[in-house]
Amino acid sequence: MKMNEPYEICWHRDKTLFTPGPLTTSLSVKQAMLRDAGSWHYEFHVVVNSIRDRLLAIAGVDRHTDGYEVVLLQGSGTFGVESVFASCVPMSGKVLVISNGAYGERMSAMLKLMRIDHDVLRTPENEPPTVEEVENRLQADPGITHVAVVHCETTTGILNPIHEIGEVVQRNGRQYIVDAMSSFGALPIHFQRGGIDFLISSPNKCLEGVPGFTYVILRRALLEANRGHQRSLSLDLLHQMEYFDQKNQFRYTPPTHTLLAFHQALLEFEAEGGLAGREGRYRRNHAVLMEEMERIGFRPYLESKYQSPIITAFYFPGDSRFEFQKFYRLLSDQGMIIYPGKLTETECFRIGNIGRIFEHDIRQLVQAIKRALDQMGVSL
Ligand SMILES: Cc1ncc(COP(=O)(O)O)c(C=O)c1O
């Protein structure tokens, strides 16, 4: 099949996704969607409430003792990030965005469009910020009310030190927003120690569900304190939360099938041993990927001390016969999908090792990569 040819969606066998999401999911997660659920029906509300309780349990926070709540919202992860800015930053607020990749830049783009005062602390794409840099910015500008950062910047796979930054943010009395889209469920996140006030994530990343909604785990009192400052109707987290309080449901049509799938995905997460089990499998996948890719001559973009066990950017081979589009097609023809790079200046491609994939899938991918390079006549 050529790239832009029309096609019927009737694949004999799904390709394995080595991407940062949507991901390869289990058959049972996909099967959970073969149901019709009434969004106003009490049996469906049980599913929604169970998802909310389970997410708080994964976060390790409690409604009653810690004052956290989880709000589900229709849309992809970007909608979740935008909903936090639209619901939690007062009219007089100012956000400091810490950016070292495309998702940090996307935050800044949202703030610009919403006409929210903001500043950006940029570091190179292969370097996390230091706590001193953050503290200096906060002390120099008392107008900053919120700090926003991406945990695993999926552009490169770099991990930003969210807990250390959070301690500085907390000490300086500001509110803290963390985009943990590609890390929640796979890496430990300490809400209290890290002073996290708002954390955004998505079902189609490390919790291995399918796309269709996003969720924000937040300090309820802070959301309530911003009443009257919401900047959007559909992205209003406060009214969404109150609707869940009163009616156990979404304000507008929920993605019912996605929620059924996510409930199943959460049961499978728990059966795998929760966070420890999921993190263990992803770390093994990643260790095999690094070892095998380096053995055949690929170089990772990041220094290992900054690299997450989630997604890895590799430099293109130096050989001029290497063409990414051709490489991609040769891998796809072998049933495997990788991800293009997203760096501003460096030529890289990315490989994700999350989703329902295991060490043997990673080994098969590396074999397929070797065959693709041979077919292209590329040497490393
Ligand atoms: C860190 C991060 N933030 C935000 C997003 C945006 O999520 P979505 O594409 O679901 O809108 C992504 C997507 O991969 C991401 O990795």
The ligand as an SDF file (V2000), in Angstrom:
LIG
                    3D

 16 16  0  0  0  0  0  0  0  0999 V2000
    4.6100   15.0590   27.5720 C   0  0  0  0  0  0  0  0  0  0  0  0
    3.4320   15.2170   26.6740 C   0  0  0  0  0  0  0  0  0  0  0  0
    2.6020   16.2500   26.8670 N   0  0  0  0  0  0  0  0  0  0  0  0
    1.5350   16.4440   26.0910 C   0  0  0  0  0  0  0  0  0  0  0  0
    1.2350   15.5720   25.0760 C   0  0  0  0  0  0  0  0  0  0  0  0
    0.0460   15.8170   24.2220 C   0  0  0  0  0  0  0  0  0  0  0  0
   -0.8750   14.7880   24.3350 O   0  0  0  0  0  0  0  0  0  0  0  0
   -1.9420   14.5400   23.1730 P   0  0  0  0  0  0  0  0  0  0  0  0
   -1.1770   14.2410   21.9240 O   0  0  0  0  0  0  0  0  0  0  0  0
   -2.6920   13.3610   23.7270 O   0  0  0  0  0  0  0  0  0  0  0  0
   -2.7690   15.7580   23.0740 O   0  0  0  0  0  0  0  0  0  0  0  0
    2.0680   14.4710   24.8380 C   0  0  0  0  0  0  0  0  0  0  0  0
    1.7920   13.5350   23.7310 C   0  0  0  0  0  0  0  0  0  0  0  0
    2.5300   12.6310   23.4290 O   0  0  0  0  0  0  0  0  0  0  0  0
    3.1870   14.2960   25.6530 C   0  0  0  0  0  0  0  0  0  0  0  0
    4.0180   13.2620   25.4640 O   0  0  0  0  0  0  0  0  0  0  0  0
  1  2  1  0
  2  3  1  0
  2 15  2  0
  3  4  2  0
  4  5  1  0
  5  6  1  0
  5 12  2  0
  6  7  1  0
  7  8  1  0
  8  9  2  0
  8 10  1  0
  8 11  1  0
 12 13  1  0
 12 15  1  0
 13 14  2  0
 15 16  1  0
M  END
$$$$
